[in-house]
Amino acid sequence: MEINSNSAIEAVIILNYLIADFVTGTIVFIDYRERYKLEKLSEIQLSAVERMCFSHLALSLSKLLEFWKDYHHLLPEKHHGELKELNKEIRKKGIENFRNKVSGHILDKESKKPLTPSEIMNLLEGLIGEHADTCLNWINNPANNTYPNTVVIIVETIRDSIAQDYDITPNEIINS
């Protein structure tokens, strides 16, 4: 891909959407979990919201892997290591596998059958880890989004660096 202001604008737009997706996926789950605690939702309803939010987050984290492939040449060198480490963590959590087997398809490509609820839960547990809050706070911690502790702040920092290096203005983003 040729490095030019248009590809830098594309990169900033993609990162803007990813930031919004990370924030939305985490906040919606937190909000609905509070509704569940107040007994305004059933366990089945919360389970559906959990699948929706974590599928959304898995898709968004997978897009960050794609971003590296297509736009890494636009990143200032100082951000290469942190995005590589973030992508390594995304792969370690099995997020691509979750996306492919749970979020993206109704049938498992290997078995040609739908996954069982226990198989889905095992993949979800791989993505979430010990507790949903740990995963949510790794992605977006509204009370403490400090650099470089969350996906959101890392992506925001990279986006801002690209925008600064290529002198991209908000109007260029809005009018694209």
Sequence and secondary structure as in RCSB ss.txt:
>XXXX:A:sequence
MEINSNSAIEAVIILNYLIADFVTGTIVFIDYRERYKLEKLSEIQLSAVERMCFSHLALSLSKLLEFWKDYHHLL
PEKHHGELKELNKEIRKKGIENFRNKVSGHILDKESKKPLTPSEIMNLLEGLIGEHADTCLNWINNPANNTYPNT
VVIIVETIRDSIAQDYDITPNEIINS
>XXXX:A:secstr
   SHHHHHHHHHHHHHHHHHHHHHHHHHHHHHHHHHTTSS HHHHHHHHHHHHHHHHHHHHHHHHHHHHHGGGS
 GGGHHHHHHHHHHHHHTTHHHHIIIIIS SS TTTSS   HHHHHHHHHHHHTT HHHHHHHH  TT   TTSS
HHHHHHHHHHHHHHHTT  HHHHHT 
